[in-house]
Amino acid sequence: MSRRLARETALQVLFQRDLTKETLSTKGEVQRWAEEFKVPEASKAFAQALVDETVAHLEEIDKTIATFAQDWAIKRMANVDRNVMRLATYEILFRPDIPGRVSLNEAIELAKRFGGEESAKFVNGILDRIVDSVAKNSVNVALGSNSESSKPQNNV
């Protein structure tokens, strides 16, 4: 399974939804982009899960990004950068099976491939702070200094 291809597919769908403001059928859009990128079936399932869960948690994801994007409003960010960060932030917050640094590195690669000249630096700066915060919070939870149990597995 190629998770990178799955992430590229998921990014295309999230980008399109964000740009058009249409609430398209994610299944149909993932299928269309997966065919375009020749994504294997196992990777297509991962892409579908990334899109569906990112959309489902979009409000919390955007709040998290806004918290760490000093002096940057989400709506003012480049569409590619915003959606790369949304995808990675979903993984960082809600997918404990994927190390935060892996999600960060994959996001940087997506930003280099699909974003502007400064996208990789911009994405890295914000996501690095999110990963550090999640790691610090995870240590606090493990040490018993955070008793909230209703937060996502890797909550900020």
N, CA and C of each residue as an Amber inpcrd file, in Angstrom:
protein
   468
   0.8490000  -1.1840000   0.0000000   0.0000000   0.0000000   0.0000000
   0.8900000   1.2420000   0.0000000   0.5730000   2.1850000  -0.8450000
   1.3080000   3.4440000  -0.9030000   0.5280000   4.5170000  -0.1460000
   0.9760000   4.8010000   1.0540000   0.3010000   5.8390000   1.8360000
   0.5350000   7.2170000   1.2400000   1.6750000   7.4040000   0.5920000
   1.9270000   8.7050000  -0.0320000   0.9130000   8.9770000  -1.1410000
   0.6570000   7.9840000  -1.9800000  -0.3550000   8.1470000  -3.0280000
  -1.7330000   8.3880000  -2.4180000  -2.0130000   7.7010000  -1.3310000
  -3.2970000   7.8970000  -0.6500000  -3.4070000   9.3280000  -0.1250000
  -2.3140000   9.8310000   0.4450000  -2.3300000  11.2140000   0.9440000
  -2.4800000  12.2120000  -0.2020000  -1.8220000  11.9650000  -1.3130000
  -1.9660000  12.8470000  -2.4710000  -3.4150000  12.8570000  -2.9660000
  -4.0180000  11.6940000  -2.9890000  -5.4150000  11.5870000  -3.4020000
  -6.3150000  12.3430000  -2.4370000  -6.1060000  12.1170000  -1.1380000
  -6.9060000  12.8020000  -0.1190000  -6.7290000  14.3110000  -0.2290000
  -5.5060000  14.7650000  -0.4600000  -5.2530000  16.2000000  -0.6090000
  -6.0310000  16.7750000  -1.7920000  -6.0580000  16.0680000  -2.9080000
  -6.7930000  16.5550000  -4.0740000  -8.2770000  16.7370000  -3.7580000
  -8.8430000  15.7720000  -3.0410000 -10.2660000  15.8460000  -2.6960000
 -10.5200000  16.9960000  -1.7230000  -9.6830000  17.1200000  -0.6980000
  -9.8580000  18.2020000   0.2770000  -9.6730000  19.5650000  -0.3880000
  -8.6840000  19.6730000  -1.2620000  -8.4370000  20.9170000  -1.9960000
  -9.6730000  21.2930000  -2.8150000 -10.2160000  20.3260000  -3.5430000
 -11.3870000  20.5860000  -4.3880000 -12.5830000  21.0160000  -3.5460000
 -12.8340000  20.3230000  -2.4450000 -13.9630000  20.6750000  -1.5640000
 -13.7950000  22.0910000  -1.0280000 -12.5790000  22.4250000  -0.6510000
 -12.2940000  23.7410000  -0.0770000 -12.4350000  24.8370000  -1.1350000
 -11.9450000  24.5820000  -2.3140000 -11.9630000  25.5740000  -3.3850000
 -13.3790000  25.8420000  -3.8960000 -14.1430000  24.7870000  -4.0970000
 -15.4800000  24.9400000  -4.6760000 -16.5560000  25.1880000  -3.6330000
 -16.2480000  24.9410000  -2.3790000 -17.2110000  25.0640000  -1.2660000
 -18.4010000  24.1240000  -1.4320000 -18.2570000  23.1360000  -2.3120000
 -19.3160000  22.1520000  -2.5200000 -19.0990000  20.9730000  -1.5770000
 -20.1830000  20.4260000  -1.0980000 -20.0820000  19.2300000  -0.2670000
 -20.3000000  18.0220000  -1.1700000 -19.2840000  17.7410000  -1.9460000
 -19.3270000  16.6430000  -2.9050000 -19.3080000  15.3030000  -2.1830000
 -19.7660000  14.2820000  -2.8630000 -19.6700000  12.9260000  -2.3380000
 -18.1940000  12.5670000  -2.2390000 -17.7190000  12.3570000  -1.0310000
 -16.2950000  12.0580000  -0.8860000 -15.9420000  10.7360000  -1.5490000
 -16.8610000   9.7900000  -1.5010000 -16.5670000   8.4860000  -2.1060000
 -16.3540000   8.6190000  -3.6200000 -17.2280000   9.3500000  -4.2670000
 -17.0850000   9.5470000  -5.7060000 -15.8270000  10.3260000  -6.0590000
 -15.5080000  11.3260000  -5.2660000 -14.3240000  12.1390000  -5.5400000
 -13.0350000  11.3680000  -5.2720000 -13.0000000  10.5980000  -4.1910000
 -11.8120000   9.7720000  -3.9250000 -11.6320000   8.7800000  -5.0700000
 -12.7090000   8.1710000  -5.5100000 -12.6470000   7.2060000  -6.6190000
 -12.0830000   7.8730000  -7.8750000 -12.5770000   9.0640000  -8.1820000
 -12.1250000   9.7700000  -9.3870000 -10.6370000  10.1040000  -9.3170000
 -10.1960000  10.6570000  -8.1890000  -8.7810000  11.0190000  -8.0570000
  -7.8930000   9.7810000  -7.9590000  -8.3900000   8.7280000  -7.3330000
  -7.6130000   7.4900000  -7.2390000  -7.3720000   6.8910000  -8.6230000
  -8.3710000   6.9890000  -9.4720000  -8.1890000   6.5190000 -10.8490000
  -7.1670000   7.3880000 -11.5770000  -7.2390000   8.6950000 -11.3650000
  -6.2950000   9.6320000 -11.9920000  -4.8470000   9.3050000 -11.6040000
  -4.6300000   8.9980000 -10.3180000  -3.2730000   8.7130000  -9.8110000
  -2.9120000   7.2300000  -9.8800000  -3.8460000   6.4030000 -10.3620000
  -3.6280000   4.9460000 -10.4130000  -3.2790000   4.3940000  -9.0270000
  -4.1120000   4.7220000  -8.0790000  -3.9070000   4.3320000  -6.6850000
  -4.4100000   2.9060000  -6.4710000  -3.5790000   2.0460000  -5.8600000
  -4.0180000   0.6750000  -5.5710000  -5.2230000   0.6620000  -4.6130000
  -5.9820000  -0.4020000  -4.6530000  -7.2130000  -0.5130000  -3.8700000
  -6.9790000  -0.2920000  -2.3720000  -5.9240000  -0.8860000  -1.8050000
  -5.6440000  -0.7350000  -0.3730000  -5.3420000   0.7300000  -0.0330000
  -4.6390000   1.4060000  -0.9060000  -4.3310000   2.8150000  -0.6800000
  -5.5770000   3.6750000  -0.8270000  -6.4710000   3.2700000  -1.7210000
  -7.7210000   4.0010000  -1.9240000  -8.5510000   3.9970000  -0.6380000
  -8.5720000   2.8790000   0.0610000  -9.3130000   2.7850000   1.3230000
  -8.7130000   3.7330000   2.3620000  -7.3970000   3.8240000   2.4050000
  -6.7340000   4.7430000   3.3240000  -7.0580000   6.1890000   2.9540000
  -7.0350000   6.5050000   1.6660000  -7.3760000   7.8550000   1.2080000
  -8.8020000   8.2130000   1.6030000  -9.7230000   7.2720000   1.4300000
 -11.1220000   7.5120000   1.7790000 -11.2600000   7.8040000   3.2660000
 -10.5710000   7.0150000   4.0880000 -10.6190000   7.2290000   5.5360000
 -10.0310000   8.5920000   5.9040000  -8.9290000   8.9710000   5.2720000
  -8.3260000  10.2830000   5.5470000  -9.2940000  11.4130000   5.2260000
  -9.9280000  11.3430000   4.0700000 -10.8640000  12.3940000   3.6720000
 -12.0570000  12.4320000   4.6170000 -12.6850000  11.2920000   4.8210000
 -13.8940000  11.2470000   5.6530000 -13.6360000  11.7420000   7.0690000
 -12.5420000  11.3160000   7.6600000 -12.2540000  11.6910000   9.0420000
 -11.7540000  13.1340000   9.1560000 -11.0170000  13.5970000   8.1650000
 -10.5990000  15.0030000   8.1790000 -11.8290000  15.9040000   8.0890000
 -12.7430000  15.5820000   7.2010000 -13.9730000  16.3630000   7.0660000
 -14.7970000  16.2970000   8.3530000 -14.8770000  15.1230000   8.9470000
 -15.6660000  14.9460000  10.1760000 -15.1150000  15.7610000  11.3430000
 -13.8030000  15.9560000  11.3830000 -13.1590000  16.6680000  12.4970000
 -12.6550000  18.0530000  12.0900000 -13.1700000  18.5780000  10.9860000
 -12.6300000  19.8080000  10.4060000 -12.6360000  20.9880000  11.3790000
 -13.6890000  21.1560000  12.1360000 -13.7560000  22.2930000  13.0560000
 -12.6380000  22.2330000  14.0930000 -12.4350000  21.0800000  14.6910000
 -11.3680000  20.9380000  15.6860000  -9.9880000  21.0560000  15.0480000
  -9.8390000  20.5030000  13.8650000  -8.5700000  20.5890000  13.1430000
  -8.2350000  22.0530000  12.8480000  -9.2020000  22.8020000  12.3270000
  -8.9610000  24.2120000  12.0180000  -8.6470000  25.0210000  13.2720000
  -9.3190000  24.7290000  14.3740000  -9.0210000  25.4260000  15.6330000
  -7.5970000  25.1350000  16.0840000  -7.1730000  23.9000000  15.9300000
  -5.8060000  23.5280000  16.3160000  -4.7880000  24.2570000  15.4540000
  -5.0010000  24.2460000  14.1480000  -4.0750000  24.9470000  13.2460000
  -4.0410000  26.4290000  13.5940000  -5.1950000  27.0280000  13.8010000
  -5.2640000  28.4580000  14.1210000  -4.5160000  28.7790000  15.4090000
  -4.5760000  27.8800000  16.3700000  -3.8760000  28.0800000  17.6380000
  -2.3660000  28.1990000  17.4320000  -1.8340000  27.4120000  16.5060000
  -0.3820000  27.3800000  16.3030000   0.0960000  28.2250000  15.1280000
  -0.8020000  28.7660000  14.3530000  -0.4460000  29.6100000  13.2050000
  -0.4530000  31.0630000  13.6560000   0.5710000  31.4540000  14.3290000
   0.6500000  32.7900000  14.8990000   0.4370000  33.8560000  13.8180000
  -0.5530000  34.7120000  14.0680000  -0.8640000  35.8350000  13.1920000
  -1.3320000  35.4330000  11.7900000  -1.8020000  34.2110000  11.6290000
  -2.3180000  33.7560000  10.3470000  -3.7350000  33.2480000  10.5270000
  -4.6680000  33.8370000   9.8160000  -6.0440000  33.3280000   9.8090000
  -6.1140000  32.1640000   8.8270000  -6.8300000  31.1230000   9.1870000
  -6.9660000  29.9410000   8.3290000  -7.4000000  30.3310000   6.9150000
  -8.3660000  31.2190000   6.8210000  -8.9160000  31.5980000   5.5150000
  -7.9090000  32.3570000   4.6410000  -6.8870000  32.9370000   5.2600000
  -5.8850000  33.6830000   4.4940000  -4.7420000  32.8050000   3.9980000
  -4.6750000  31.5790000   4.4710000  -3.6060000  30.6630000   4.0520000
  -3.8710000  30.1890000   2.6290000  -2.8080000  29.8650000   1.9350000
  -2.9540000  29.2910000   0.5930000  -3.7600000  27.9960000   0.7000000
  -4.6080000  27.7610000  -0.2700000  -5.4960000  26.6000000  -0.2530000
  -4.7160000  25.2890000  -0.0970000  -3.6380000  25.1360000  -0.8260000
  -2.8410000  23.9060000  -0.7210000  -2.2670000  23.7790000   0.6800000
  -1.6520000  24.8390000   1.1930000  -1.0450000  24.7970000   2.5240000
  -2.0820000  24.4410000   3.5840000  -3.2250000  25.0860000   3.5040000
  -4.3010000  24.8620000   4.4740000  -4.7330000  23.3910000   4.4690000
  -4.8970000  22.8210000   3.3070000  -5.3810000  21.4470000   3.2250000
  -4.3070000  20.4090000   3.5190000  -3.0600000  20.7050000   3.2090000
  -1.9620000  19.8390000   3.6280000  -1.9280000  19.7900000   5.1560000
  -2.0520000  20.9540000   5.7820000  -2.0250000  20.9910000   7.2520000
  -3.2520000  20.3220000   7.8590000  -4.4030000  20.4760000   7.2440000
  -5.6060000  19.8100000   7.7490000  -5.4170000  18.2950000   7.7400000
  -4.9090000  17.7880000   6.6470000  -4.6880000  16.3500000   6.5120000
  -3.6970000  15.8510000   7.5590000  -2.5810000  16.5320000   7.6780000
  -1.5600000  16.1240000   8.6480000  -2.0550000  16.2950000  10.0840000
  -2.7740000  17.3720000  10.3550000  -3.2740000  17.6000000  11.7110000
  -4.2770000  16.5190000  12.0930000  -5.1000000  16.0890000  11.1470000
  -5.9910000  14.9550000  11.4350000  -5.1610000  13.7530000  11.8890000
  -4.1340000  13.4210000  11.1230000  -3.3040000  12.2640000  11.4750000
  -2.6510000  12.4470000  12.8370000  -2.1240000  13.6260000  13.0950000
  -1.4210000  13.8890000  14.3490000  -2.3620000  13.7680000  15.5450000
  -3.5670000  14.3040000  15.4090000  -4.5030000  14.3080000  16.5350000
  -5.2680000  13.0050000  16.7160000  -5.6100000  12.3410000  15.6280000
  -6.5670000  11.2410000  15.7120000  -6.0430000   9.8810000  15.2560000
  -4.7980000   9.8060000  14.8190000  -4.2460000   8.5270000  14.3520000
  -2.9790000   8.1890000  15.1380000  -3.1360000   7.6690000  16.3430000
  -1.9580000   7.3330000  17.1490000  -1.0960000   6.2350000  16.5190000
  -1.6380000   5.5040000  15.5400000  -0.8650000   4.4750000  14.8490000
   0.1400000   5.0710000  13.8570000   0.0220000   6.3630000  13.5860000
   0.9480000   7.0450000  12.6770000   1.7600000   8.0410000  13.5100000
   3.0710000   7.8350000  13.6230000   3.8870000   8.7750000  14.4080000
   3.7420000  10.2100000  13.8730000   3.6710000  11.1650000  14.7780000
   3.5050000  12.5610000  14.3980000   4.5800000  13.0540000  13.4450000
   5.8030000  12.6230000  13.6480000   6.9040000  13.0580000  12.7730000
   6.7440000  12.4970000  11.3610000   6.1390000  11.3240000  11.2420000
   5.8680000  10.7650000   9.9120000   4.8380000  11.6470000   9.2030000
   3.7610000  11.9900000   9.9130000   2.7410000  12.8660000   9.3230000
   3.3420000  14.2130000   8.9350000   4.2040000  14.7470000   9.7840000
   4.8740000  16.0180000   9.5050000   5.7260000  15.9120000   8.2370000
   6.5490000  14.8820000   8.1600000   7.4220000  14.7220000   6.9900000
   6.6220000  14.5090000   5.7050000   5.5580000  13.7440000   5.7870000
   4.7100000  13.5380000   4.6070000   4.0590000  14.8540000   4.1790000
   3.6450000  15.6540000   5.1470000   3.0320000  16.9510000   4.8330000
   4.0360000  17.8780000   4.1500000   5.2640000  17.8650000   4.6030000
   6.3030000  18.6850000   3.9820000   6.5030000  18.2670000   2.5220000
   6.5170000  16.9640000   2.2750000   6.6750000  16.4740000   0.9030000
   5.4870000  16.8760000   0.0300000   4.2720000  16.7980000   0.5780000
   3.0930000  17.2350000  -0.1730000   3.1760000  18.7350000  -0.4770000
   3.6100000  19.5080000   0.5100000   3.7260000  20.9560000   0.3140000
   4.7710000  21.2800000  -0.7540000   5.8780000  20.5500000  -0.7660000
   6.9080000  20.7630000  -1.7930000   6.3590000  20.4360000  -3.1750000
   5.5970000  19.3690000  -3.2570000   5.1050000  18.9150000  -4.5630000
   3.9600000  19.7700000  -5.0950000   3.0320000  20.1520000  -4.2170000
   1.8160000  20.8170000  -4.6800000   1.7240000  22.2960000  -4.3130000
   2.5510000  22.7450000  -3.3820000   2.4440000  24.1200000  -2.9010000
   3.3840000  25.0820000  -3.5930000   3.4410000  26.2730000  -3.0240000
   4.3050000  27.3210000  -3.5540000   5.7220000  27.1940000  -3.0260000
   6.5190000  28.1740000  -3.3770000   7.9410000  28.1560000  -3.0380000
   8.1960000  28.0760000  -1.5210000   7.3860000  28.7670000  -0.7440000
   7.5750000  28.8130000   0.7020000   6.6570000  27.8500000   1.4700000
   5.8620000  27.0700000   0.7600000   4.8710000  26.2080000   1.4050000
   5.4790000  25.2180000   2.3910000   6.5480000  24.5610000   1.9950000
   7.1460000  23.5470000   2.8680000   7.5970000  24.1510000   4.1950000
   8.2250000  25.3240000   4.1490000   8.6720000  25.9880000   5.3780000
   7.4850000  26.3930000   6.2460000   6.4690000  26.9440000   5.6110000
   5.2730000  27.3970000   6.3240000   4.5840000  26.2210000   7.0140000
   4.3440000  25.1560000   6.2620000   3.6910000  23.9560000   6.7930000
   4.5360000  23.3470000   7.9110000   5.8350000  23.2600000   7.6910000
   6.7280000  22.6930000   8.7040000   6.6700000  23.4830000  10.0060000
   6.7020000  24.7990000   9.9020000   6.7120000  25.6320000  11.0990000
   5.4860000  25.4210000  11.9800000   4.3350000  25.3490000  11.3670000
   3.0920000  25.1860000  12.1330000   2.9360000  23.7520000  12.6250000
   3.1200000  22.7880000  11.7350000   2.9170000  21.3840000  12.1330000
   3.9440000  20.9220000  13.1600000   5.1620000  21.4440000  13.0800000
   6.1780000  21.0750000  14.0680000   5.7210000  21.4640000  15.4720000
   5.1110000  22.6360000  15.6010000   4.6070000  23.0640000  16.9120000
   3.4420000  22.1860000  17.3690000   2.6000000  21.7620000  16.4320000
   1.4820000  20.8780000  16.7870000   2.0200000  19.5280000  17.2570000
   2.9640000  18.9590000  16.5220000   3.5500000  17.6700000  16.9040000
   4.1980000  17.7730000  18.2850000   4.9610000  18.8340000  18.5290000
   5.6040000  19.0170000  19.8330000   4.5790000  19.1380000  20.9480000
   3.5100000  19.8670000  20.6950000   2.4670000  20.0400000  21.6980000
   1.7730000  18.7150000  22.0140000   1.4840000  17.9450000  20.9790000
   0.8310000  16.6440000  21.1730000   1.7550000  15.7100000  21.9420000
   3.0360000  15.7110000  21.5890000   3.9970000  14.8520000  22.2920000
   4.0940000  15.2510000  23.7580000   4.1370000  16.5530000  24.0260000
   4.2150000  17.0400000  25.4030000   2.9510000  16.6680000  26.1680000
   1.7940000  16.8470000  25.5350000   0.5240000  16.5030000  26.1660000
   0.4480000  15.0100000  26.4380000   0.9520000  14.1840000  25.5170000
   0.9430000  12.7320000  25.7080000   1.7830000  12.3400000  26.9030000
   2.9160000  13.0160000  27.0900000   3.7530000  12.7530000  28.2590000
   2.9990000  13.1510000  29.5190000   2.3400000  14.3200000  29.4930000
   1.5580000  14.7610000  30.6540000   0.4420000  13.7690000  30.9810000
  -0.2260000  13.2630000  29.9620000  -1.2930000  12.2890000  30.1780000
  -0.7090000  11.0260000  30.7820000   0.4230000  10.5630000  30.2470000
   1.0560000   9.3540000  30.7620000   1.4930000   9.5240000  32.2110000
   1.8680000  10.7540000  32.5780000   2.2890000  11.0330000  33.9480000
   1.1140000  11.3230000  34.8650000  -0.0960000  11.3780000  34.2910000
  -1.2910000  11.5740000  35.1030000  -1.6210000  13.0120000  35.4050000
  -1.0180000  13.9520000  34.6980000  -1.2870000  15.3530000  34.9900000
  -2.4350000  15.9180000  34.1610000  -3.0820000  15.0870000  33.3530000
  -4.2250000  15.5280000  32.5650000  -5.3030000  14.4680000  32.7090000
  -6.3820000  14.7790000  33.3940000  -7.3860000  13.7750000  33.6960000
  -8.5450000  13.7430000  32.7210000  -8.5080000  14.5790000  31.6770000
  -9.6030000  14.5880000  30.7070000  -9.5390000  13.3260000  29.8570000
 -10.6260000  12.5880000  29.8280000 -10.6390000  11.3510000  29.0680000
 -11.4460000  11.4410000  27.7870000 -12.1080000  12.5720000  27.5560000
 -12.9680000  12.6780000  26.3780000 -12.2440000  13.2820000  25.1760000
 -10.9680000  13.5820000  25.3040000 -10.2170000  14.1680000  24.2060000
  -9.7500000  13.1040000  23.2400000  -9.4310000  13.4980000  21.9830000
  -8.8790000  12.5450000  21.0370000  -7.5960000  11.9310000  21.6010000
  -7.1980000  10.8160000  21.0530000  -6.0350000  10.0850000  21.5170000
  -4.8060000  10.9880000  21.6510000  -4.5840000  11.8480000  20.6850000
  -3.4070000  12.7150000  20.6520000  -3.7850000  14.1690000  20.7220000
  -4.7000000  14.5280000  21.5760000  -5.2280000  15.8910000  21.5820000
  -4.1740000  16.9060000  21.9780000  -4.3090000  18.0900000  21.4020000
  -3.4090000  19.2070000  21.6800000  -3.7740000  19.7940000  23.0310000
